[in-house]
Amino acid sequence: MSICIVNIAPGDLLSIESQLERRSWAFVDGVLSKGALDALRAEAFVDFRAGAFAPARIGKGIEKQRIQELRSDCVRWLDRSGATQAQLAYWQLMDQLRERLRVFFRVHLERAELHFAVYPKGSFYAPHVDQFRAQGDRIFSVITYLNPDWKPGDGGELRIHHLDSSFEDLSPLHGRLVCFRSDEILHEVLPALEQRVSVTGWIRRDAFIL
């Protein structure tokens, strides 16, 4: 099974940039090969079944806490130094996206941080913004979904909330990449009626950079 990366096409990059500039969120489909997507999903499940995931928490440092009323997913953080071939391909994809966004928005973007996220049946994440209060290190949130069998009615949609109280729902389709401003976009994950898997992370500007 081939797990070679499919680079983001110039048209997709332009679409992400223009969507972000226009509305602060964007999505494109099919930026990774099926082999890479399937390998990432398989690796996530191997680790999940092995107990390598932990309940997701809210906050930072000593304030970090597990609040089941707000979120009920499980996560495993990814380390580039020990990445598999499929994970390394995804890190390289994030490098490509980070560089394009750095140039387009003229902002320091030093690195990405990534984790697998599994939403067991019934799991959700209440409305929230990804940027921690009093910090500005998370600039762009990026999610790539790993759900080849998702169908309407399975739940787990990403709901984007707008300032006028309207909203838009994005289905967690296999290979769909969603990118949005971490400090601006109020969003939630609707209850998953089937198990839902993704690679989730943030493109960052480290705090010591002025």
PEFENPE-V599217 format. One record per helix or strand. SS is the DSSP state (2 for helix, 1 for strand). FROM is the first residue (numbers start at 1). LEN is the number of residues. If there is no record, write none. Layout:
# PEFENPE-V599217
ss: {SS:SS}
from: {FROM:FROM}
len: {LEN:LEN}
This chain:
# PEFENPE-V599217
ss: {2:1:2:1:1:2:1:1:1:2:2:1:1:1:1:1:1:1:1:1:1}
from: {10:25:34:54:58:61:65:71:74:80:85:111:125:138:155:158:167:176:186:192:196}
len: {14:5:16:2:1:3:1:1:4:3:21:9:4:8:1:4:4:6:4:1:9}
